Amino acid sequence: MMTKLNLPEYQFRLKEEDKKTKIFDSIRKKYVVLTPEEWVRQNLINYLAEEKGYPKGLIAIETSLKHNGRSRRSDILCYHSNNCPVLLVECKAPEVKISQDAFDQISRYNITYKVPFLLISNGINHYVCKINFDTKSYTYLQELPHYTELFKNE
């Protein structure tokens, strides 16, 4: 039984294979091993699509990037319909406390992506930032904007 998260409850397709529970990832269109972090990721994918209107066709999972010559993978990257990334999501397992390390990690990844919105979540606590690249500053938001609200003021 996975931890109850601070998100709406969703229905998932699960199966047992090789003595491991797997969950169907609707973005990657395959079953993946159900780890605590994956549980958070799958719930956030559904939250983004169902509650916040992010089109599933514009959501990428574990996108590769290079940082300081090392290969990394971002958990969730959402794109605008113009193909520019707009939201970078870092998922942690529910038992992992969101620390400065998580903010440092997503900030390093955002050097590559340059997205205007960042979300860090362990499924219990969610932190959303809007980045202002002109002033090199950020603002914490109460909640993630709906997909249709992202570019209203531009």
C-alpha positions in Angstrom: 0.0 0.0 0.0 1.4 3.3 -1.1 1.3 6.5 1.1 -1.8 8.7 0.9 -0.7 11.9 -0.8 -1.9 15.5 -0.5 -3.4 15.3 -4.0 -6.8 14.1 -5.3 -7.0 10.3 -5.5 -6.7 8.7 -9.0 -7.2 5.2 -10.4 -4.1 3.5 -11.6 -3.4 0.3 -13.5 -1.1 -1.9 -11.4 0.4 -5.4 -12.1 2.8 -7.8 -10.4 5.8 -8.8 -12.5 9.1 -10.4 -11.4 8.0 -10.0 -7.8 7.6 -6.2 -8.2 4.5 -4.1 -8.4 4.4 -2.0 -11.5 2.2 1.0 -12.4 1.2 2.0 -15.9 2.6 5.3 -17.0 0.2 7.0 -19.3 2.8 9.3 -20.7 5.5 6.7 -21.5 2.8 4.2 -22.3 4.4 1.3 -20.4 4.5 -0.2 -16.9 7.3 1.0 -14.6 8.4 -0.3 -11.2 6.3 1.3 -8.5 8.7 3.0 -6.1 7.6 5.7 -3.6 9.0 8.4 -5.9 7.2 6.9 -8.9 4.0 7.0 -6.9 4.4 10.7 -6.5 5.3 11.2 -10.1 2.3 9.3 -11.4 -0.1 11.2 -9.1 1.5 14.5 -10.2 1.1 13.6 -13.8 -2.6 13.0 -13.2 -2.9 16.2 -11.1 -1.3 18.2 -13.9 -3.6 16.7 -16.6 -6.9 16.4 -14.7 -6.8 19.4 -12.4 -4.5 21.9 -14.0 -5.3 21.2 -17.7 -1.8 20.3 -18.9 -2.1 18.3 -22.1 -0.6 14.8 -21.7 0.9 15.1 -25.1 3.0 18.0 -23.9 4.3 16.3 -20.7 7.7 14.5 -20.9 9.1 12.1 -18.3 12.7 11.6 -17.3 14.0 13.9 -20.0 17.8 13.7 -20.4 20.0 16.8 -19.8 23.6 17.5 -19.4 24.8 19.5 -16.4 28.5 20.1 -15.8 29.3 17.3 -18.3 27.2 14.8 -16.4 24.0 13.2 -17.6 20.9 13.9 -15.5 17.2 13.2 -15.9 14.4 15.6 -15.0 11.3 14.0 -13.4 8.6 15.9 -15.4 8.9 18.6 -18.0 5.8 20.2 -19.4 5.8 22.1 -22.6 3.7 25.0 -24.0 1.9 24.4 -27.3 4.7 26.4 -29.0 7.1 23.5 -27.9 8.9 25.6 -25.3 9.3 24.1 -21.8 7.2 25.9 -19.2 7.2 23.8 -16.1 9.9 21.6 -14.5 8.9 19.2 -11.8 11.1 17.5 -9.2 9.5 14.5 -7.4 10.7 13.1 -4.2 9.4 10.1 -2.2 6.8 11.0 0.4 9.2 10.2 3.3 11.9 12.5 1.8 11.8 15.9 3.4 12.0 18.8 0.9 15.3 20.4 1.6 17.5 23.0 0.1 19.2 20.2 -1.8 16.0 19.7 -3.8 15.8 23.4 -4.6 19.5 23.4 -5.6 18.9 20.3 -7.8 15.9 21.8 -9.7 17.8 25.2 -10.0 20.7 23.4 -11.6 18.4 21.6 -14.1 16.7 24.9 -14.9 20.1 26.4 -16.0 19.6 24.1 -19.0 15.8 24.4 -19.4 15.1 28.0 -18.5 11.5 27.3 -17.6 9.3 30.0 -15.9 7.7 27.7 -13.4 9.2 25.1 -11.0 7.4 22.6 -8.8 9.0 20.4 -6.1 6.8 17.8 -4.4 7.1 14.8 -2.2 3.3 14.3 -2.7 2.7 15.8 0.7 4.3 19.2 0.4 4.3 21.1 -2.8 6.4 24.2 -3.6 5.8 26.3 -6.7 8.0 29.1 -7.9 7.7 31.5 -10.8 11.0 32.6 -12.2 11.7 36.1 -13.4 14.7 35.9 -15.7 14.9 39.6 -16.2 15.4 40.4 -12.5 17.0 37.1 -11.7 14.5 36.5 -9.0 11.7 34.1 -8.1 8.3 34.2 -6.3 6.7 31.4 -4.4 3.1 30.8 -5.5 0.2 29.4 -3.4 -0.5 26.9 -6.1 0.4 25.9 -9.6 -1.4 28.0 -12.3 -3.8 26.2 -14.6 -2.2 25.5 -18.0 -4.4 28.2 -19.6 -3.3 30.8 -17.1 0.5 30.4 -17.7 0.8 33.1 -20.4 -2.1 35.4 -19.7 0.2 38.4 -18.8 2.6 38.1 -21.6 
